[in-house]
């Protein structure tokens, strides 16, 4: 299944060029929860041990082109990033270390936006880059799981853009600005993708392809990444792992359109707005030295 959030928090099952509104087929949700209905569905399904059966004949349908898609997980419990997880990216950035040395990092869940929204550039004089990545959505609590059982803990997959300011702060700061984690356009359930380590990925900026790879080239594949991360921190249903980016990262400019497309997962497109960017020297908290 491809599950999306649309039109102010409704859950839609993508069926060709239509969205089937399955919101009322699932459990009762708190409409005021910032986590969103799909996050709550994942948590409820994890507790029940199975996903609810859906009768599509009783559901309303909305043309996909007329729906307003939203981030499928507007406030995931946590977003885990994998730094330097492709050898070609390690080479282009002249890093001497990789994910195997660095471990993982956390991004603020308040940085999430959905399809069609804008990345807001914070600084006019610091480079801000796009990083297209496969996102893994956890479906079962995972703590110290082995590589062989890691995929049993996956709910599904999505497209992620890990936006990054090239400045001197820690990764969690440079990657956690509001709007710096576009996610979507939906979540493809794990049964649709038996091997997440063999997916083509492409990222375009302004109509030009900057990044092209296959997830087979990950240093830590999806299984290894889940096993490693769960040895450090417990992963809960609805958590998202951004698996890392290949070579081709580059600066974003006001007015750019950024597209990340992943085989069998989907196509996520967002804009870039630099109209409110300020000088790095004007950032709050800076003191004269």
FIGU-914090 format. One record per residue (C-alpha): residue number from 1; residue in three letters; x, y, z. Coordinates in nm, 2 decimals, always signed. Layout:
// FIGU-914090
(NUM; 'ALA'; (X; Y; Z));
...
***
This chain:
// FIGU-914090
(1; 'UNK'; (+0.00; +0.00; +0.00));
(2; 'UNK'; (+0.09; +0.36; -0.05));
(3; 'UNK'; (-0.05; +0.56; +0.24));
(4; 'UNK'; (-0.06; +0.94; +0.24));
(5; 'UNK'; (-0.19; +1.23; +0.45));
(6; 'UNK'; (-0.40; +1.48; +0.25));
(7; 'UNK'; (-0.66; +1.76; +0.29));
(8; 'UNK'; (-0.60; +1.85; +0.65));
(9; 'UNK'; (-0.50; +1.52; +0.80));
(10; 'UNK'; (-0.71; +1.26; +0.61));
(11; 'UNK'; (-0.55; +0.92; +0.54));
(12; 'UNK'; (-0.55; +0.82; +0.18));
(13; 'UNK'; (-0.46; +0.50; +0.01));
(14; 'UNK'; (-0.31; +0.57; -0.33));
(15; 'UNK'; (-0.49; +0.37; -0.61));
(16; 'UNK'; (-0.36; +0.47; -0.95));
(17; 'UNK'; (-0.44; +0.84; -1.00));
(18; 'UNK'; (-0.69; +0.85; -0.71));
(19; 'UNK'; (-0.67; +0.87; -0.33));
(20; 'UNK'; (-0.91; +0.64; -0.15));
(21; 'UNK'; (-1.01; +0.81; +0.18));
(22; 'UNK'; (-0.96; +0.53; +0.44));
(23; 'UNK'; (-0.96; +0.76; +0.74));
(24; 'UNK'; (-1.28; +0.62; +0.88));
(25; 'UNK'; (-1.18; +0.26; +0.81));
(26; 'UNK'; (-0.90; +0.28; +1.06));
(27; 'UNK'; (-0.91; +0.35; +1.43));
(28; 'UNK'; (-1.03; +0.67; +1.60));
(29; 'UNK'; (-0.76; +0.93; +1.61));
(30; 'UNK'; (-0.69; +1.25; +1.80));
(31; 'UNK'; (-0.73; +1.51; +1.53));
(32; 'UNK'; (-0.54; +1.76; +1.75));
(33; 'UNK'; (-0.23; +1.55; +1.78));
(34; 'UNK'; (+0.07; +1.70; +1.60));
(35; 'UNK'; (+0.18; +1.35; +1.52));
(36; 'UNK'; (-0.09; +1.31; +1.26));
(37; 'UNK'; (-0.33; +1.03; +1.18));
(38; 'UNK'; (-0.09; +0.81; +0.99));
(39; 'UNK'; (+0.16; +0.82; +1.28));
(40; 'UNK'; (-0.12; +0.72; +1.52));
(41; 'UNK'; (-0.22; +0.44; +1.28));
(42; 'UNK'; (+0.13; +0.30; +1.28));
(43; 'UNK'; (+0.14; +0.30; +1.66));
(44; 'UNK'; (-0.20; +0.14; +1.69));
(45; 'UNK'; (-0.11; -0.13; +1.43));
(46; 'UNK'; (+0.22; -0.20; +1.62));
(47; 'UNK'; (+0.02; -0.26; +1.95));
(48; 'UNK'; (-0.23; -0.48; +1.77));
(49; 'UNK'; (+0.03; -0.67; +1.58));
(50; 'UNK'; (-0.15; -0.63; +1.25));
(51; 'UNK'; (-0.29; -0.36; +1.02));
(52; 'UNK'; (-0.66; -0.32; +1.00));
(53; 'UNK'; (-0.85; -0.47; +0.71));
(54; 'UNK'; (-0.99; -0.20; +0.47));
(55; 'UNK'; (-1.31; -0.22; +0.27));
(56; 'UNK'; (-1.23; +0.01; -0.02));
(57; 'UNK'; (-1.58; -0.02; -0.17));
(58; 'UNK'; (-1.72; +0.19; +0.12));
(59; 'UNK'; (-1.46; +0.47; +0.08));
(60; 'UNK'; (-1.48; +0.80; -0.10));
(61; 'UNK'; (-1.23; +0.87; -0.38));
(62; 'UNK'; (-1.05; +1.19; -0.45));
(63; 'UNK'; (-0.85; +1.25; -0.77));
(64; 'UNK'; (-0.48; +1.26; -0.67));
(65; 'UNK'; (-0.43; +1.58; -0.88));
(66; 'UNK'; (-0.70; +1.76; -0.68));
(67; 'UNK'; (-0.57; +1.66; -0.33));
(68; 'UNK'; (-0.33; +1.86; -0.12));
(69; 'UNK'; (-0.07; +1.61; +0.00));
(70; 'UNK'; (+0.09; +1.67; +0.34));
(71; 'UNK'; (+0.40; +1.52; +0.51));
(72; 'UNK'; (+0.29; +1.16; +0.59));
(73; 'UNK'; (+0.46; +1.19; +0.93));
(74; 'UNK'; (+0.44; +1.56; +1.03));
(75; 'UNK'; (+0.60; +1.50; +1.37));
(76; 'UNK'; (+0.78; +1.16; +1.38));
(77; 'UNK'; (+0.90; +1.06; +1.73));
(78; 'UNK'; (+1.26; +1.10; +1.61));
(79; 'UNK'; (+1.45; +1.14; +1.29));
(80; 'UNK'; (+1.78; +0.96; +1.28));
(81; 'UNK'; (+2.04; +1.05; +1.02));
(82; 'UNK'; (+2.33; +0.85; +0.88));
(83; 'UNK'; (+2.63; +1.07; +0.79));
(84; 'UNK'; (+2.86; +0.98; +0.51));
(85; 'UNK'; (+2.69; +0.65; +0.41));
(86; 'UNK'; (+2.80; +0.65; +0.05));
(87; 'UNK'; (+3.17; +0.62; -0.06));
(88; 'UNK'; (+3.12; +0.87; -0.34));
(89; 'UNK'; (+2.99; +1.13; -0.10));
(90; 'UNK'; (+3.28; +1.06; +0.13));
(91; 'UNK'; (+3.52; +1.13; -0.16));
(92; 'UNK'; (+3.35; +1.45; -0.28));
(93; 'UNK'; (+3.35; +1.61; +0.07));
(94; 'UNK'; (+3.70; +1.48; +0.14));
(95; 'UNK'; (+3.59; +1.32; +0.46));
(96; 'UNK'; (+3.83; +1.08; +0.63));
(97; 'UNK'; (+3.55; +0.91; +0.82));
(98; 'UNK'; (+3.22; +0.75; +0.74));
(99; 'UNK'; (+2.90; +0.63; +0.92));
(100; 'UNK'; (+3.11; +0.34; +1.05));
(101; 'UNK'; (+3.32; +0.59; +1.25));
(102; 'UNK'; (+3.07; +0.87; +1.31));
(103; 'UNK'; (+2.76; +0.68; +1.41));
(104; 'UNK'; (+2.43; +0.84; +1.36));
(105; 'UNK'; (+2.28; +1.18; +1.46));
(106; 'UNK'; (+1.94; +1.32; +1.54));
(107; 'UNK'; (+1.74; +1.59; +1.35));
(108; 'UNK'; (+1.46; +1.79; +1.51));
(109; 'UNK'; (+1.12; +1.65; +1.42));
(110; 'UNK'; (+1.00; +2.01; +1.39));
(111; 'UNK'; (+1.20; +2.04; +1.07));
(112; 'UNK'; (+0.95; +1.83; +0.87));
(113; 'UNK'; (+0.76; +1.97; +0.58));
(114; 'UNK'; (+0.55; +1.79; +0.31));
(115; 'UNK'; (+0.52; +1.79; -0.07));
(116; 'UNK'; (+0.48; +2.13; -0.24));
(117; 'UNK'; (+0.60; +2.33; +0.06));
(118; 'UNK'; (+0.92; +2.54; +0.07));
(119; 'UNK'; (+1.26; +2.49; +0.22));
(120; 'UNK'; (+1.34; +2.83; +0.39));
(121; 'UNK'; (+1.71; +2.93; +0.35));
(122; 'UNK'; (+1.83; +3.07; +0.68));
(123; 'UNK'; (+2.14; +3.25; +0.57));
(124; 'UNK'; (+2.22; +3.46; +0.26));
(125; 'UNK'; (+2.60; +3.40; +0.29));
(126; 'UNK'; (+2.62; +3.04; +0.39));
(127; 'UNK'; (+2.58; +2.75; +0.15));
(128; 'UNK'; (+2.27; +2.53; +0.21));
(129; 'UNK'; (+2.27; +2.20; +0.03));
(130; 'UNK'; (+2.02; +1.94; -0.08));
(131; 'UNK'; (+2.07; +1.57; +0.02));
(132; 'UNK'; (+1.83; +1.32; -0.14));
(133; 'UNK'; (+1.78; +1.01; +0.07));
(134; 'UNK'; (+1.57; +0.69; +0.12));
(135; 'UNK'; (+1.37; +0.72; +0.44));
(136; 'UNK'; (+1.29; +0.41; +0.65));
(137; 'UNK'; (+0.98; +0.42; +0.87));
(138; 'UNK'; (+0.99; +0.20; +1.18));
(139; 'UNK'; (+0.68; -0.01; +1.24));
(140; 'UNK'; (+0.77; -0.22; +1.55));
(141; 'UNK'; (+0.98; -0.13; +1.86));
(142; 'UNK'; (+1.34; -0.22; +1.79));
(143; 'UNK'; (+1.61; -0.25; +2.05));
(144; 'UNK'; (+1.93; -0.45; +1.98));
(145; 'UNK'; (+1.78; -0.62; +1.68));
(146; 'UNK'; (+2.00; -0.83; +1.46));
(147; 'UNK'; (+2.07; -0.77; +1.09));
(148; 'UNK'; (+1.87; -1.07; +0.99));
(149; 'UNK'; (+1.56; -0.95; +1.17));
(150; 'UNK'; (+1.59; -0.58; +1.11));
(151; 'UNK'; (+1.34; -0.56; +0.82));
(152; 'UNK'; (+1.08; -0.72; +1.03));
(153; 'UNK'; (+1.07; -0.39; +1.22));
(154; 'UNK'; (+1.00; -0.17; +0.92));
(155; 'UNK'; (+0.66; -0.03; +0.84));
(156; 'UNK'; (+0.75; +0.12; +0.51));
(157; 'UNK'; (+0.97; +0.36; +0.31));
(158; 'UNK'; (+0.95; +0.72; +0.19));
(159; 'UNK'; (+1.15; +0.99; +0.02));
(160; 'UNK'; (+1.35; +1.23; +0.24));
(161; 'UNK'; (+1.55; +1.55; +0.18));
(162; 'UNK'; (+1.81; +1.61; +0.45));
(163; 'UNK'; (+1.88; +1.98; +0.40));
(164; 'UNK'; (+2.21; +2.10; +0.54));
(165; 'UNK'; (+2.38; +2.44; +0.61));
(166; 'UNK'; (+2.76; +2.42; +0.55));
(167; 'UNK'; (+2.87; +2.60; +0.86));
(168; 'UNK'; (+3.07; +2.51; +1.17));
(169; 'UNK'; (+2.80; +2.39; +1.41));
(170; 'UNK'; (+2.72; +2.03; +1.50));
(171; 'UNK'; (+2.53; +1.83; +1.24));
(172; 'UNK'; (+2.21; +1.83; +1.45));
(173; 'UNK'; (+2.21; +2.21; +1.44));
(174; 'UNK'; (+2.30; +2.25; +1.07));
(175; 'UNK'; (+2.03; +2.00; +0.97));
(176; 'UNK'; (+1.74; +2.09; +1.21));
(177; 'UNK'; (+1.62; +2.43; +1.09));
(178; 'UNK'; (+1.25; +2.45; +1.04));
(179; 'UNK'; (+1.16; +2.31; +0.69));
(180; 'UNK'; (+1.49; +2.12; +0.66));
(181; 'UNK'; (+1.34; +1.77; +0.64));
(182; 'UNK'; (+1.09; +1.73; +0.36));
(183; 'UNK'; (+0.92; +1.39; +0.37));
(184; 'UNK'; (+0.68; +1.23; +0.13));
(185; 'UNK'; (+0.48; +1.21; -0.09));
(186; 'UNK'; (+0.36; +0.90; +0.10));
(187; 'UNK'; (+0.47; +0.59; +0.28));
(188; 'UNK'; (+0.50; +0.27; +0.08));
(189; 'UNK'; (+0.45; -0.03; +0.31));
(190; 'UNK'; (+0.73; -0.28; +0.35));
(191; 'UNK'; (+0.56; -0.56; +0.17));
(192; 'UNK'; (+0.58; -0.36; -0.16));
(193; 'UNK'; (+0.96; -0.34; -0.13));
(194; 'UNK'; (+1.12; -0.67; -0.03));
(195; 'UNK'; (+1.48; -0.54; -0.08));
(196; 'UNK'; (+1.54; -0.17; +0.01));
(197; 'UNK'; (+1.90; -0.21; -0.08));
(198; 'UNK'; (+1.84; -0.22; -0.45));
(199; 'UNK'; (+1.65; +0.10; -0.53));
(200; 'UNK'; (+1.74; +0.37; -0.78));
(201; 'UNK'; (+1.75; +0.72; -0.64));
(202; 'UNK'; (+1.77; +1.05; -0.83));
(203; 'UNK'; (+1.77; +1.41; -0.70));
(204; 'UNK'; (+1.71; +1.71; -0.93));
(205; 'UNK'; (+1.75; +2.08; -0.86));
(206; 'UNK'; (+1.62; +2.33; -1.10));
(207; 'UNK'; (+1.56; +2.06; -1.36));
(208; 'UNK'; (+1.92; +1.94; -1.35));
(209; 'UNK'; (+2.01; +1.60; -1.20));
(210; 'UNK'; (+2.26; +1.64; -0.93));
(211; 'UNK'; (+2.25; +1.30; -0.76));
(212; 'UNK'; (+2.20; +0.96; -0.90));
(213; 'UNK'; (+2.27; +0.63; -0.73));
(214; 'UNK'; (+2.13; +0.29; -0.62));
(215; 'UNK'; (+2.09; +0.20; -0.25));
(216; 'UNK'; (+2.30; -0.10; -0.32));
(217; 'UNK'; (+2.60; +0.14; -0.27));
(218; 'UNK'; (+2.51; +0.23; +0.09));
(219; 'UNK'; (+2.80; +0.16; +0.33));
(220; 'UNK'; (+2.56; +0.06; +0.60));
(221; 'UNK'; (+2.26; -0.10; +0.41));
(222; 'UNK'; (+1.91; -0.06; +0.55));
(223; 'UNK'; (+1.94; -0.38; +0.76));
(224; 'UNK'; (+2.28; -0.29; +0.91));
(225; 'UNK'; (+2.17; +0.07; +0.97));
(226; 'UNK'; (+1.86; -0.05; +1.17));
(227; 'UNK'; (+2.07; -0.30; +1.36));
(228; 'UNK'; (+2.33; -0.05; +1.45));
(229; 'UNK'; (+2.09; +0.23; +1.54));
(230; 'UNK'; (+1.88; +0.00; +1.76));
(231; 'UNK'; (+2.20; -0.09; +1.95));
(232; 'UNK'; (+2.23; +0.28; +2.04));
(233; 'UNK'; (+1.87; +0.39; +2.09));
(234; 'UNK'; (+1.54; +0.22; +2.10));
(235; 'UNK'; (+1.34; +0.28; +1.78));
(236; 'UNK'; (+0.97; +0.32; +1.81));
(237; 'UNK'; (+0.68; +0.29; +1.56));
(238; 'UNK'; (+0.68; +0.60; +1.34));
(239; 'UNK'; (+1.05; +0.69; +1.39));
(240; 'UNK'; (+1.23; +0.77; +1.06));
(241; 'UNK'; (+1.58; +0.68; +0.96));
(242; 'UNK'; (+1.73; +0.89; +0.68));
(243; 'UNK'; (+1.98; +0.65; +0.52));
(244; 'UNK'; (+2.23; +0.89; +0.39));
(245; 'UNK'; (+2.30; +1.08; +0.06));
(246; 'UNK'; (+2.53; +1.00; -0.24));
(247; 'UNK'; (+2.76; +1.24; -0.42));
(248; 'UNK'; (+2.62; +1.54; -0.59));
(249; 'UNK'; (+2.51; +1.77; -0.30));
(250; 'UNK'; (+2.51; +2.13; -0.39));
(251; 'UNK'; (+2.38; +2.48; -0.30));
(252; 'UNK'; (+2.02; +2.58; -0.31));
(253; 'UNK'; (+1.90; +2.92; -0.43));
(254; 'UNK'; (+1.58; +3.11; -0.40));
(255; 'UNK'; (+1.32; +2.98; -0.65));
(256; 'UNK'; (+1.47; +2.64; -0.70));
(257; 'UNK'; (+1.25; +2.33; -0.73));
(258; 'UNK'; (+1.40; +2.02; -0.56));
(259; 'UNK'; (+1.28; +1.67; -0.66));
(260; 'UNK'; (+1.39; +1.34; -0.51));
(261; 'UNK'; (+1.26; +1.03; -0.68));
(262; 'UNK'; (+1.31; +0.68; -0.56));
(263; 'UNK'; (+1.23; +0.36; -0.75));
(264; 'UNK'; (+0.90; +0.20; -0.63));
(265; 'UNK'; (+0.87; +0.46; -0.35));
(266; 'UNK'; (+0.76; +0.79; -0.52));
(267; 'UNK'; (+0.85; +1.14; -0.62));
(268; 'UNK'; (+0.88; +1.43; -0.37));
(269; 'UNK'; (+0.90; +1.79; -0.49));
(270; 'UNK'; (+0.94; +2.10; -0.28));
(271; 'UNK'; (+1.04; +2.46; -0.34));
(272; 'UNK'; (+1.31; +2.69; -0.20));
(273; 'UNK'; (+1.25; +3.03; -0.05));
(274; 'UNK'; (+1.55; +3.26; +0.04));
(275; 'UNK'; (+1.35; +3.58; +0.07));
(276; 'UNK'; (+1.39; +3.59; +0.45));
(277; 'UNK'; (+1.76; +3.48; +0.46));
(278; 'UNK'; (+1.99; +3.69; +0.67));
(279; 'UNK'; (+2.36; +3.72; +0.72));
(280; 'UNK'; (+2.53; +3.45; +0.92));
(281; 'UNK'; (+2.69; +3.71; +1.14));
(282; 'UNK'; (+2.34; +3.83; +1.24));
(283; 'UNK'; (+2.23; +3.50; +1.38));
(284; 'UNK'; (+2.09; +3.52; +1.74));
(285; 'UNK'; (+2.33; +3.45; +2.02));
(286; 'UNK'; (+2.64; +3.56; +1.84));
(287; 'UNK'; (+2.89; +3.75; +2.06));
(288; 'UNK'; (+3.18; +3.97; +1.95));
(289; 'UNK'; (+3.52; +3.81; +2.00));
***
